[in-house]
């Protein structure tokens, strides 16, 4: 029964995600992408909507089957993914005209007295991570490490989401790599409620039918961050934090997109499945 959240959420997403993306476009919720094309925005709400709808049958079966559907950490996953998605939605709706970009820009805006949805998103993500990871029996150092890893990963996926499909493909690579490396499918079953809709959203993102927005990229980054925490050892988490911190700092001062374009392997992976590479 542990596979049900993934299967049911994917089935629900088949009915909801394409329709939601079309609905956004039809009702004028669009934004210009990197090629100047008007794309449904923020398509990330389709991921969240499908996951929430899937909760209804899954919760009922879980109750009738003596709690054999959901993994123990499902509450942590639902709280964090939905929480950061809501913060991202606020940024999509209210922060569109804000001039501040990156952590430095948001910090300057906040210190100058301006309202920065980016700063709110960073603080809110940190608070959510502190909340959901508490009480798991971790030593203080491991707890802090897990919080930092989840928050940094959430932010990095937000920085990555500048081309169609990039964040979602990165999630697939992270999930596959971590699952194979750890030989542990517990995170897959725990996060399956969100992974199903994410997989359905990937081809729509690649074909420029919808743009994730911060709503979607935050949720995808949250899934990846929790996957790291649930699967990796302390040493592996430390290595992951180091690598993600380096990528984040680089993204603050240089362009990650330019780096990807200049690196043949990354450029090839980035272009796979995209209509216009």
C-alpha positions as CSV (number, residue, x, y, z in Angstrom):
1,X,0.0,0.0,0.0
2,X,3.0,2.3,0.4
3,X,3.0,3.0,-3.3
4,X,-0.6,4.3,-3.3
5,X,0.2,8.0,-2.7
6,X,2.4,8.1,-5.8
7,X,-0.1,6.1,-8.0
8,X,-3.2,7.9,-6.8
9,X,-1.7,11.4,-7.0
10,X,-0.5,10.7,-10.5
11,X,-3.9,9.5,-11.6
12,X,-5.5,12.6,-10.0
13,X,-2.9,14.8,-11.7
14,X,-3.9,13.4,-15.1
15,X,-7.4,14.8,-14.7
16,X,-6.4,18.1,-12.9
17,X,-3.0,19.3,-14.0
18,X,-3.5,19.8,-17.8
19,X,-7.0,21.3,-17.2
20,X,-5.6,23.7,-14.5
21,X,-2.8,24.9,-16.8
22,X,-5.3,25.4,-19.7
23,X,-7.6,27.3,-17.3
24,X,-4.8,29.6,-16.2
25,X,-4.0,30.5,-19.8
26,X,-7.7,30.9,-20.7
27,X,-8.3,33.3,-17.8
28,X,-5.3,35.4,-18.6
29,X,-3.0,34.2,-15.9
30,X,0.1,34.3,-18.1
31,X,3.7,35.6,-18.0
32,X,6.3,36.0,-20.6
33,X,9.0,33.4,-20.6
34,X,12.6,33.6,-21.6
35,X,11.7,33.4,-25.3
36,X,9.0,36.1,-25.1
37,X,6.2,33.6,-25.2
38,X,3.0,34.1,-23.1
39,X,2.8,31.0,-20.8
40,X,0.3,29.9,-18.1
41,X,1.5,31.2,-14.8
42,X,2.0,30.1,-12.0
43,X,1.5,26.5,-13.2
44,X,2.9,25.3,-9.9
45,X,-0.6,25.6,-8.3
46,X,-1.6,22.6,-10.4
47,X,0.9,20.5,-8.6
48,X,-0.5,21.6,-5.2
49,X,-4.1,21.3,-6.3
50,X,-3.7,17.7,-7.5
51,X,-1.8,16.7,-4.4
52,X,-4.6,18.1,-2.2
53,X,-7.4,16.4,-4.1
54,X,-5.5,13.1,-3.9
55,X,-5.4,13.4,-0.1
56,X,-9.1,12.7,0.1
57,X,-9.2,9.1,-1.1
58,X,-5.8,8.4,0.3
59,X,-6.7,9.6,3.8
60,X,-9.9,7.5,3.7
61,X,-8.1,4.3,2.6
62,X,-5.4,5.0,5.2
63,X,-8.0,5.2,8.0
64,X,-9.9,2.1,6.8
65,X,-6.6,0.1,6.4
66,X,-5.2,0.9,9.9
67,X,-2.6,3.5,8.7
68,X,-0.9,1.4,6.1
69,X,-0.9,4.0,3.3
70,X,1.0,7.0,4.6
71,X,4.6,6.9,5.9
72,X,5.2,8.4,9.4
73,X,6.9,11.5,7.9
74,X,3.9,12.4,5.6
75,X,2.8,15.2,8.0
76,X,6.2,16.8,7.8
77,X,6.2,16.6,4.0
78,X,2.7,18.0,3.6
79,X,3.3,20.9,6.0
80,X,6.6,22.0,4.5
81,X,5.8,21.6,0.8
82,X,2.4,23.3,1.1
83,X,3.9,26.0,3.3
84,X,6.7,27.0,1.0
85,X,4.4,26.8,-2.0
86,X,2.1,29.3,-0.4
87,X,5.1,31.6,0.3
88,X,6.0,31.2,-3.4
89,X,2.5,32.0,-4.5
90,X,2.6,35.2,-2.5
91,X,5.9,36.1,-4.3
92,X,4.3,35.3,-7.6
93,X,1.2,37.5,-7.0
94,X,2.6,40.4,-5.0
95,X,6.4,40.4,-5.7
96,X,6.2,40.5,-9.5
97,X,7.0,44.2,-9.6
98,X,9.6,44.1,-6.8
99,X,13.1,45.2,-8.1
100,X,14.9,43.1,-5.5
101,X,16.5,39.9,-6.7
102,X,18.6,37.3,-4.9
103,X,19.2,37.2,-1.2
104,X,21.4,40.3,-1.3
105,X,18.7,42.3,-3.1
106,X,16.0,41.2,-0.7
107,X,18.1,42.0,2.3
108,X,18.8,45.5,1.0
109,X,15.2,46.0,0.3
110,X,14.2,44.9,3.8
111,X,16.8,47.0,5.5
112,X,15.7,50.1,3.5
113,X,12.1,49.6,4.8
114,X,10.6,48.1,1.7
115,X,8.3,45.1,1.7
116,X,10.2,42.1,0.2
117,X,8.2,39.0,-0.6
118,X,11.6,37.3,-1.2
119,X,12.8,38.1,2.3
120,X,9.5,36.8,3.7
121,X,9.8,33.7,1.6
122,X,13.3,33.0,3.0
123,X,12.4,33.6,6.6
124,X,9.2,31.7,6.2
125,X,10.9,28.7,4.7
126,X,13.5,28.7,7.5
127,X,10.7,28.8,10.1
128,X,8.8,26.0,8.4
129,X,11.9,23.9,8.3
130,X,12.6,24.5,12.0
131,X,9.1,23.4,12.7
132,X,8.7,20.3,10.6
133,X,12.1,18.8,11.5
134,X,11.8,19.2,15.2
135,X,10.9,16.3,17.4
136,X,12.5,13.7,15.2
137,X,15.1,12.6,17.8
138,X,18.0,14.3,16.0
139,X,21.0,15.6,17.8
140,X,21.3,19.4,17.8
141,X,24.0,19.4,15.1
142,X,22.0,17.0,12.9
143,X,18.9,19.0,13.4
144,X,20.6,22.3,12.3
145,X,22.2,20.5,9.4
146,X,18.9,19.1,8.2
147,X,17.2,22.5,8.4
148,X,20.0,24.2,6.5
149,X,20.0,21.5,3.8
150,X,16.2,21.7,3.3
151,X,16.2,25.5,3.1
152,X,19.2,25.8,0.8
153,X,17.8,23.2,-1.5
154,X,14.4,24.9,-1.7
155,X,16.2,28.2,-2.6
156,X,18.5,26.6,-5.1
157,X,15.6,25.1,-7.1
158,X,14.1,28.5,-7.2
159,X,17.3,29.8,-8.7
160,X,17.4,27.0,-11.2
161,X,13.9,27.6,-12.6
162,X,14.9,29.9,-15.4
163,X,14.3,27.5,-18.3
164,X,11.4,25.1,-19.1
165,X,11.6,21.8,-17.2
166,X,14.9,22.6,-15.5
167,X,13.8,22.3,-11.9
168,X,11.6,19.3,-12.5
169,X,14.3,17.5,-14.3
170,X,16.7,18.3,-11.5
171,X,14.2,16.7,-9.1
172,X,14.1,13.5,-11.2
173,X,17.9,13.4,-11.2
174,X,18.1,14.0,-7.5
175,X,15.4,11.4,-6.7
176,X,16.9,8.8,-9.0
177,X,20.5,9.4,-7.8
178,X,19.6,9.5,-4.1
179,X,17.4,6.4,-4.3
180,X,20.0,4.4,-6.1
181,X,22.8,5.6,-4.0
182,X,21.0,5.0,-0.7
183,X,19.1,1.9,-1.9
184,X,16.2,3.4,0.1
185,X,12.7,3.9,-1.4
186,X,11.2,5.3,1.9
187,X,11.5,8.9,0.7
188,X,9.9,8.1,-2.6
189,X,6.8,6.6,-0.9
190,X,6.8,9.4,1.7
191,X,6.9,12.2,-0.9
192,X,4.8,10.3,-3.5
193,X,1.8,12.5,-2.9
194,X,3.7,15.4,-4.6
195,X,6.0,13.4,-6.9
196,X,3.1,12.1,-9.0
197,X,1.8,15.6,-10.0
198,X,5.3,16.8,-10.5
199,X,6.0,14.1,-13.1
200,X,2.8,15.0,-14.9
201,X,3.7,18.7,-14.9
202,X,7.2,18.1,-16.4
203,X,6.1,17.6,-20.0
204,X,3.8,20.7,-19.8
205,X,6.7,22.7,-18.4
206,X,9.1,21.4,-21.1
207,X,6.6,22.3,-23.9
208,X,6.1,25.8,-22.5
209,X,2.5,25.2,-21.7
210,X,3.0,26.4,-18.2
211,X,5.6,28.2,-16.1
212,X,6.1,26.9,-12.5
213,X,6.6,30.2,-10.9
214,X,7.9,30.4,-7.3
215,X,4.8,28.4,-6.3
216,X,6.0,25.4,-8.2
217,X,9.8,25.8,-7.9
218,X,9.5,26.2,-4.2
219,X,7.4,23.1,-3.9
220,X,9.8,21.1,-6.2
221,X,12.8,22.4,-4.1
222,X,11.1,21.4,-0.9
223,X,10.5,17.8,-2.3
224,X,14.2,17.6,-3.2
225,X,15.4,19.0,0.2
226,X,13.2,16.6,2.1
227,X,14.4,13.7,-0.1
228,X,18.0,14.5,0.9
229,X,17.1,14.6,4.6
230,X,15.1,11.4,4.6
231,X,17.7,9.4,2.6
232,X,21.2,10.7,3.3
233,X,23.6,10.1,6.2
234,X,24.9,12.9,8.2
235,X,28.2,12.9,6.2
236,X,26.3,12.9,2.9
237,X,24.1,15.8,4.1
238,X,27.2,17.8,5.0
239,X,28.6,17.2,1.5
240,X,25.2,18.2,-0.1
241,X,25.1,21.4,2.0
242,X,28.6,22.3,0.9
243,X,27.8,21.8,-2.8
244,X,24.5,23.5,-2.7
245,X,26.0,26.4,-0.8
246,X,28.6,26.8,-3.4
247,X,26.0,26.8,-6.2
248,X,23.9,29.3,-4.3
249,X,26.7,31.7,-3.8
250,X,27.7,31.4,-7.4
251,X,24.1,32.1,-8.4
252,X,24.1,35.3,-6.3
253,X,27.1,36.8,-8.2
254,X,27.0,35.0,-11.6
255,X,24.4,33.4,-13.8
256,X,23.7,29.7,-13.3
257,X,22.1,29.6,-16.8
258,X,25.3,30.8,-18.4
259,X,27.3,28.2,-16.5
260,X,24.9,25.4,-17.7
261,X,25.2,26.7,-21.3
262,X,29.0,26.7,-21.1
263,X,29.2,23.1,-19.7
264,X,28.5,20.5,-22.4
265,X,27.1,17.8,-20.1
266,X,24.9,20.2,-18.3
267,X,23.8,21.8,-21.5
268,X,22.8,18.5,-22.9
269,X,20.9,17.4,-19.8
270,X,19.2,20.8,-19.7
271,X,18.0,20.6,-23.3
272,X,16.5,17.1,-23.2
273,X,12.8,17.1,-23.9
274,X,12.6,20.8,-24.5
275,X,10.9,22.0,-27.7
276,X,13.3,24.9,-28.1
277,X,16.7,24.2,-26.7
